[in-house]
Amino acid sequence: MVRLIRRATARLGDRGVLTGIGDDTAVLAVTPGAKLLATTDLLIEDIHFRRAYASPRDIGWKALAVNLSDIASMGGTPRFALVGLAIPAPPRLDEVEAFYGGMSDAAAPHGVSIVGGDLSTSPAGWMINVTVLGEHAGTPRLRSAARPGEAVAVTGVLGRSAAGLARLEREARAAGSTGGVRREIAEEIAAAHLRPQARVAEGRWLGAAPAVHAMMDLSDGLATDLDHMCRESRVGARILTHRLPVAPATRDAAGVLGGDALRWATSGGEDYELLLTCDPDAVDRLATGLREATGTALTVIGEICELEPGQGPGVAFLGADGEPVKLPAGYDHFGG
């Protein structure tokens, strides 16, 4: 298996890897003076992915990408990954190789090296644990740094992953049908769900901007993740739903599949865009700079506000008429 993993990851760079796969422990060189960032995620078959429509290569990509997104949310640079994989016996070597190939595909654009991990048997289904180590030479952006008066903004567009999941579930039940969604739209939203793009370059650029204060990635959905930010910062937030950058593909898919595009954008989760707060007078400068540097849009969707006496941290969604809009929370791992 060591030979298999070496072959699957051979095209990755070895920047900073003094001793990699094959020994008991990887030996790594880190940048002097930089802060070390560490993140880990656990992915379980039929909870985080379904093999009915996710290929081993898709699963490998996503398992690494969600960790890269965590490093991006701090404004850091991902460097090294360790991968634990448990699969039912007997293992199919072509599937294992495809899994690591997907990881390599996600890692290569960011110069990330897979430096070790473990491979074991599972009593039922695939189980994956990925740890990514990164660096930050400055001040990492924390979710606890939001302050009243700051603007709330997001990168990119929202809702495509949830739309993609709805379409993939429909396809799995209907033996390959796209559920009436146009082929190009179906491919776009499926890719957003199966192979999310970590906003690493965007995170580094925004993390270096003094006007950006709090930042995190959107993994569980805007409603849940912004609530986490508010609770950590002990503030409230007002979000204008008509300003949300709902992807056109999300709206198209919702119209065909009978879904709710706004709910997918706020509560669907797994968009892996960046959510941030910033000085309101810096919004235009940040949006222009980010687009010029990375090609990615930055959209202001609301503001951070002070808590009223006796009020706990929380998020209020408002329509264009200023009236409250009731939306469900995003993903909860334990449903509580």
SEMARVEX-522013 format. One record per residue (C-alpha): residue number from 1; residue in three letters; z, y, x. Coordinates in Angstrom, 3 decimals. Layout:
BEGIN
REC    k    r        pz        py        px
REC  NUM  ALA         Z         Y         X
...
END
This chain:
BEGIN
REC    k    r        pz        py        px
REC    1  MET     0.000     0.000     0.000
REC    2  VAL     0.658     2.346     2.920
REC    3  ARG    -2.936     1.815     4.038
REC    4  LEU    -4.159     2.523     0.505
REC    5  ILE    -2.200     5.777     0.254
REC    6  ARG    -3.372     6.822     3.718
REC    7  ARG    -6.989     6.201     2.717
REC    8  ALA    -6.636     8.060    -0.571
REC    9  THR    -5.052    11.105     1.064
REC   10  ALA    -6.952    11.077     4.353
REC   11  ARG    -9.111    14.111     3.546
REC   12  LEU    -6.085    16.361     3.119
REC   13  GLY    -5.065    18.647     5.944
REC   14  ASP    -1.980    17.954     8.002
REC   15  ARG    -0.827    21.544     8.468
REC   16  GLY     2.780    21.334     9.593
REC   17  VAL     2.972    17.516     9.402
REC   18  LEU     4.465    16.178    12.637
REC   19  THR     5.021    12.668    11.259
REC   20  GLY     3.589    11.731     7.882
REC   21  ILE     2.977     8.588     5.833
REC   22  GLY     3.966     5.341     7.569
REC   23  ASP     7.438     6.088     8.914
REC   24  ASP    10.835     6.109     7.165
REC   25  THR    10.873     9.893     6.871
REC   26  ALA     8.268    12.615     7.214
REC   27  VAL     8.841    15.159     9.975
REC   28  LEU     7.631    18.598     8.962
REC   29  ALA     7.297    21.975    10.647
REC   30  VAL     8.194    24.990     8.513
REC   31  THR     7.443    28.638     9.131
REC   32  PRO    10.274    30.356    11.055
REC   33  GLY    12.200    32.758     8.836
REC   34  ALA    10.636    31.523     5.583
REC   35  LYS    12.734    30.323     2.652
REC   36  LEU    12.240    26.690     1.673
REC   37  LEU    11.284    26.059    -1.975
REC   38  ALA    11.762    22.637    -3.576
REC   39  THR    10.767    21.380    -7.026
REC   40  THR    10.461    17.995    -8.697
REC   41  ASP     9.032    16.674   -11.972
REC   42  LEU     9.222    13.304   -13.706
REC   43  LEU     6.279    12.115   -15.830
REC   44  ILE     6.594     9.092   -18.133
REC   45  GLU     3.735     7.268   -19.854
REC   46  ASP     3.518     7.979   -23.606
REC   47  ILE     5.865    10.944   -23.240
REC   48  HIS     4.017    13.204   -20.789
REC   49  PHE     0.627    11.462   -20.828
REC   50  ARG    -1.199     8.679   -22.643
REC   51  ARG    -3.453     6.254   -20.822
REC   52  ALA    -5.498     5.968   -24.016
REC   53  TYR    -7.315     9.112   -22.863
REC   54  ALA    -5.881    10.100   -19.464
REC   55  SER    -7.491     8.298   -16.546
REC   56  PRO    -5.475     7.443   -13.410
REC   57  ARG    -7.291    10.282   -11.645
REC   58  ASP    -6.320    12.705   -14.430
REC   59  ILE    -2.697    11.535   -14.221
REC   60  GLY    -2.565    12.028   -10.457
REC   61  TRP    -4.027    15.525   -10.745
REC   62  LYS    -1.606    16.625   -13.436
REC   63  ALA     1.461    15.109   -11.778
REC   64  LEU     0.861    17.256    -8.709
REC   65  ALA    -0.446    20.353   -10.499
REC   66  VAL     2.693    20.816   -12.604
REC   67  ASN     4.760    20.936    -9.412
REC   68  LEU     2.358    23.320    -7.704
REC   69  SER     2.778    25.565   -10.748
REC   70  ASP     6.549    25.667   -10.200
REC   71  ILE     6.061    26.874    -6.625
REC   72  ALA     3.481    29.409    -7.854
REC   73  SER     5.985    30.776   -10.367
REC   74  MET     8.296    31.794    -7.516
REC   75  GLY     5.456    33.544    -5.692
REC   76  GLY     5.561    30.854    -2.999
REC   77  THR     3.111    28.746    -1.019
REC   78  PRO     3.155    24.953    -1.622
REC   79  ARG     3.084    22.925     1.592
REC   80  PHE     4.114    19.272     1.212
REC   81  ALA     4.381    16.648    -1.550
REC   82  LEU     6.267    13.364    -1.892
REC   83  VAL     5.172    10.956    -4.611
REC   84  GLY     7.096     8.137    -6.331
REC   85  LEU     4.962     5.848    -8.508
REC   86  ALA     6.123     2.852   -10.570
REC   87  ILE     3.521     0.779   -12.433
REC   88  PRO     3.568    -2.605   -14.209
REC   89  ALA     2.731    -5.685   -12.144
REC   90  PRO     0.276    -6.776   -11.009
REC   91  PRO    -1.024    -3.405    -9.755
REC   92  ARG    -4.716    -2.642   -10.042
REC   93  LEU    -5.631    -1.228    -6.666
REC   94  ASP    -8.597     0.716    -8.062
REC   95  GLU    -6.234     2.539   -10.452
REC   96  VAL    -3.719     3.288    -7.713
REC   97  GLU    -6.470     4.623    -5.481
REC   98  ALA    -7.829     6.780    -8.330
REC   99  PHE    -4.326     8.128    -9.001
REC  100  TYR    -3.909     9.265    -5.402
REC  101  GLY    -7.482    10.545    -5.439
REC  102  GLY    -6.589    12.819    -8.354
REC  103  MET    -3.569    14.068    -6.429
REC  104  SER    -5.771    14.766    -3.440
REC  105  ASP    -8.216    16.692    -5.654
REC  106  ALA    -5.372    18.915    -6.924
REC  107  ALA    -3.789    19.331    -3.486
REC  108  ALA    -6.854    20.092    -1.371
REC  109  PRO    -7.621    23.662    -2.601
REC  110  HIS    -4.085    24.715    -1.676
REC  111  GLY    -3.826    22.931     1.682
REC  112  VAL    -0.980    20.723     0.441
REC  113  SER    -0.273    17.526     2.380
REC  114  ILE     1.059    14.368     0.732
REC  115  VAL     3.606    13.234     3.308
REC  116  GLY     5.314    10.233     1.726
REC  117  GLY     6.961     8.700    -1.310
REC  118  ASP     7.435     5.242    -2.763
REC  119  LEU     5.580     2.648    -4.821
REC  120  SER     7.372     0.171    -7.074
REC  121  THR     6.954    -2.058   -10.100
REC  122  SER     7.789    -0.787   -13.583
REC  123  PRO     9.044    -2.926   -16.497
REC  124  ALA     6.801    -1.009   -18.892
REC  125  GLY     4.306     1.817   -18.407
REC  126  TRP     3.670     4.244   -15.586
REC  127  MET     6.479     6.402   -14.223
REC  128  ILE     5.814     9.156   -11.691
REC  129  ASN     8.098    11.453    -9.765
REC  130  VAL     6.652    14.181    -7.556
REC  131  THR     8.550    16.530    -5.269
REC  132  VAL     6.793    19.519    -3.738
REC  133  LEU     8.165    21.628    -0.899
REC  134  GLY     6.940    25.168    -0.391
REC  135  GLU     7.740    28.361     1.464
REC  136  HIS     8.327    31.997     0.688
REC  137  ALA     8.431    34.598     3.430
REC  138  GLY     9.781    37.326     1.148
REC  139  THR    11.853    37.387    -2.041
REC  140  PRO    11.200    34.586    -4.550
REC  141  ARG    10.713    35.788    -8.119
REC  142  LEU    13.436    34.396   -10.408
REC  143  ARG    13.537    34.039   -14.193
REC  144  SER    16.942    35.764   -14.162
REC  145  ALA    15.571    39.124   -12.960
REC  146  ALA    14.209    40.569   -16.236
REC  147  ARG    15.634    43.974   -17.205
REC  148  PRO    15.433    46.124   -20.376
REC  149  GLY    12.396    48.389   -20.526
REC  150  GLU    10.149    46.103   -18.488
REC  151  ALA     6.792    44.924   -19.791
REC  152  VAL     6.245    41.216   -20.511
REC  153  ALA     2.874    39.854   -19.378
REC  154  VAL     1.024    36.570   -18.969
REC  155  THR    -1.891    35.454   -16.826
REC  156  GLY    -5.030    33.872   -18.243
REC  157  VAL    -5.273    32.563   -21.798
REC  158  LEU    -2.984    30.514   -24.015
REC  159  GLY    -3.224    27.499   -26.292
REC  160  ARG    -6.006    25.464   -24.706
REC  161  SER    -3.768    22.604   -23.562
REC  162  ALA    -2.237    22.101   -27.012
REC  163  ALA    -5.698    22.292   -28.542
REC  164  GLY    -6.909    19.760   -26.002
REC  165  LEU    -4.041    17.412   -26.822
REC  166  ALA    -4.820    17.645   -30.550
REC  167  ARG    -8.481    16.891   -29.897
REC  168  LEU    -7.721    13.993   -27.512
REC  169  GLU    -5.301    12.442   -29.999
REC  170  ARG    -7.948    12.747   -32.718
REC  171  GLU   -10.555    11.209   -30.400
REC  172  ALA    -8.254     8.294   -29.529
REC  173  ARG    -7.747     7.536   -33.235
REC  174  ALA   -11.435     7.959   -34.112
REC  175  ALA   -12.969     5.871   -31.305
REC  176  GLY   -14.584     8.592   -29.245
REC  177  SER   -15.317    11.239   -31.871
REC  178  THR   -14.655    14.847   -30.850
REC  179  GLY   -13.365    15.500   -34.369
REC  180  GLY   -16.178    17.950   -35.059
REC  181  VAL   -15.327    20.198   -32.106
REC  182  ARG   -18.429    21.353   -30.241
REC  183  ARG   -18.952    19.323   -27.066
REC  184  GLU   -18.553    22.260   -24.672
REC  185  ILE   -15.350    23.385   -26.417
REC  186  ALA   -14.026    19.811   -26.471
REC  187  GLU   -14.611    19.502   -22.724
REC  188  GLU   -12.941    22.840   -21.976
REC  189  ILE    -9.751    22.138   -23.905
REC  190  ALA    -9.531    18.527   -22.714
REC  191  ALA    -9.761    19.688   -19.102
REC  192  ALA    -7.037    22.284   -19.729
REC  193  HIS    -4.706    19.514   -20.910
REC  194  LEU    -5.637    16.744   -18.481
REC  195  ARG    -6.230    18.794   -15.323
REC  196  PRO    -4.325    22.094   -15.543
REC  197  GLN    -4.990    24.689   -12.865
REC  198  ALA    -1.855    25.835   -11.047
REC  199  ARG    -1.899    29.626   -10.553
REC  200  VAL    -0.969    29.448    -6.878
REC  201  ALA    -3.068    32.378    -5.627
REC  202  GLU    -2.022    34.457    -8.628
REC  203  GLY     1.644    33.655    -8.023
REC  204  ARG     1.450    34.684    -4.380
REC  205  TRP    -0.294    37.950    -5.244
REC  206  LEU     2.092    38.835    -8.060
REC  207  GLY     5.096    37.701    -6.028
REC  208  ALA     4.182    40.168    -3.310
REC  209  ALA     4.015    43.100    -5.749
REC  210  PRO     7.281    45.115    -5.810
REC  211  ALA     6.669    46.058    -9.462
REC  212  VAL     6.956    42.399   -10.559
REC  213  HIS    10.540    41.299   -11.185
REC  214  ALA    11.033    38.050   -13.141
REC  215  MET     8.487    35.230   -13.174
REC  216  MET     8.162    31.615   -14.340
REC  217  ASP     5.411    29.256   -15.434
REC  218  LEU     4.589    28.304   -19.016
REC  219  SER     5.252    24.582   -19.220
REC  220  ASP     7.189    24.152   -22.491
REC  221  GLY     5.461    26.947   -24.418
REC  222  LEU     5.839    30.724   -24.505
REC  223  ALA     8.491    30.649   -27.250
REC  224  THR    10.752    28.296   -25.294
REC  225  ASP    10.058    29.539   -21.774
REC  226  LEU    10.510    33.226   -22.595
REC  227  ASP    13.741    32.307   -24.365
REC  228  HIS    14.894    30.630   -21.128
REC  229  MET    14.048    33.797   -19.196
REC  230  CYS    15.937    35.971   -21.680
REC  231  ARG    19.003    33.749   -21.560
REC  232  GLU    19.053    33.661   -17.754
REC  233  SER    18.610    37.462   -17.645
REC  234  ARG    20.890    38.170   -20.641
REC  235  VAL    18.287    40.304   -22.377
REC  236  GLY    16.098    40.140   -25.463
REC  237  ALA    12.329    40.358   -25.824
REC  238  ARG     9.892    41.651   -28.438
REC  239  ILE     6.450    40.024   -28.402
REC  240  LEU     3.442    41.350   -30.337
REC  241  THR     1.474    38.366   -31.591
REC  242  HIS    -1.784    40.317   -31.935
REC  243  ARG    -1.680    40.983   -28.178
REC  244  LEU    -1.413    37.342   -27.182
REC  245  PRO    -4.483    36.211   -25.183
REC  246  VAL    -5.261    33.218   -27.388
REC  247  ALA    -8.237    31.436   -25.844
REC  248  PRO   -11.450    31.551   -27.926
REC  249  ALA   -11.703    27.783   -27.446
REC  250  THR    -8.238    27.430   -28.973
REC  251  ARG    -9.304    29.356   -32.069
REC  252  ASP   -12.534    27.378   -32.383
REC  253  ALA   -10.701    24.054   -32.110
REC  254  ALA    -8.016    25.132   -34.591
REC  255  GLY   -10.673    26.006   -37.162
REC  256  VAL   -12.237    22.552   -36.883
REC  257  LEU    -9.111    20.421   -36.450
REC  258  GLY    -6.988    22.251   -39.001
REC  259  GLY    -4.532    23.446   -36.369
REC  260  ASP    -2.748    26.775   -35.964
REC  261  ALA    -4.097    28.645   -32.938
REC  262  LEU    -1.109    31.008   -32.776
REC  263  ARG     1.359    28.123   -32.810
REC  264  TRP    -0.602    26.305   -30.132
REC  265  ALA    -0.502    29.479   -28.000
REC  266  THR     3.236    30.104   -28.444
REC  267  SER     4.728    26.652   -28.925
REC  268  GLY     2.186    24.094   -27.734
REC  269  GLY     3.172    24.128   -24.064
REC  270  GLU     1.537    22.969   -20.850
REC  271  ASP    -0.668    26.016   -20.334
REC  272  TYR     0.814    26.518   -16.838
REC  273  GLU     0.012    30.221   -16.899
REC  274  LEU     2.492    32.643   -15.325
REC  275  LEU     4.931    34.624   -17.456
REC  276  LEU     6.357    37.748   -15.838
REC  277  THR     8.112    41.050   -16.344
REC  278  CYS     7.111    44.210   -14.517
REC  279  ASP     7.511    47.974   -14.407
REC  280  PRO     5.610    49.330   -17.437
REC  281  ASP     3.947    52.102   -15.433
REC  282  ALA     2.506    49.500   -13.033
REC  283  VAL     0.732    47.385   -15.657
REC  284  ASP    -2.782    48.768   -15.195
REC  285  ARG    -2.514    48.641   -11.417
REC  286  LEU    -1.294    45.051   -11.491
REC  287  ALA    -3.969    43.927   -13.953
REC  288  THR    -6.766    45.505   -11.918
REC  289  GLY    -5.422    44.203    -8.623
REC  290  LEU    -4.916    40.655    -9.877
REC  291  ARG    -8.407    40.471   -11.357
REC  292  GLU    -9.961    41.797    -8.138
REC  293  ALA    -7.918    39.418    -5.975
REC  294  THR    -8.172    36.218    -8.044
REC  295  GLY   -10.489    36.785   -11.007
REC  296  THR    -7.614    36.134   -13.420
REC  297  ALA    -6.668    38.431   -16.290
REC  298  LEU    -3.171    39.819   -16.836
REC  299  THR    -2.216    40.733   -20.413
REC  300  VAL     0.831    42.684   -21.576
REC  301  ILE     2.254    40.995   -24.672
REC  302  GLY     5.562    42.811   -25.254
REC  303  GLU     8.693    44.222   -23.694
REC  304  ILE    12.185    43.307   -22.587
REC  305  CYS    14.941    44.938   -24.629
REC  306  GLU    18.686    45.327   -24.500
REC  307  LEU    20.884    43.106   -26.601
REC  308  GLU    22.462    44.547   -29.699
REC  309  PRO    26.272    44.265   -29.900
REC  310  GLY    27.192    40.720   -30.870
REC  311  GLN    23.604    39.540   -30.446
REC  312  GLY    22.734    36.730   -28.062
REC  313  PRO    19.616    36.579   -25.888
REC  314  GLY    16.475    35.763   -27.813
REC  315  VAL    12.803    36.429   -28.506
REC  316  ALA    11.410    38.245   -31.562
REC  317  PHE     7.739    37.752   -32.415
REC  318  LEU     6.228    40.652   -34.379
REC  319  GLY     2.903    40.978   -36.157
REC  320  ALA     0.549    43.955   -35.988
REC  321  ASP     2.443    45.469   -38.937
REC  322  GLY     5.727    45.246   -37.042
REC  323  GLU     7.093    42.540   -39.336
REC  324  PRO     8.748    39.403   -37.852
REC  325  VAL     6.572    36.319   -37.427
REC  326  LYS     8.389    32.977   -37.610
REC  327  LEU     7.188    30.531   -34.986
REC  328  PRO     8.604    27.181   -33.894
REC  329  ALA    10.158    26.648   -30.503
REC  330  GLY     8.134    24.926   -27.816
REC  331  TYR     8.684    21.502   -26.287
REC  332  ASP    12.247    20.171   -26.052
REC  333  HIS    12.674    17.081   -23.860
REC  334  PHE    15.495    15.739   -26.024
REC  335  GLY    14.521    17.308   -29.353
REC  336  GLY    17.856    19.070   -29.714
END
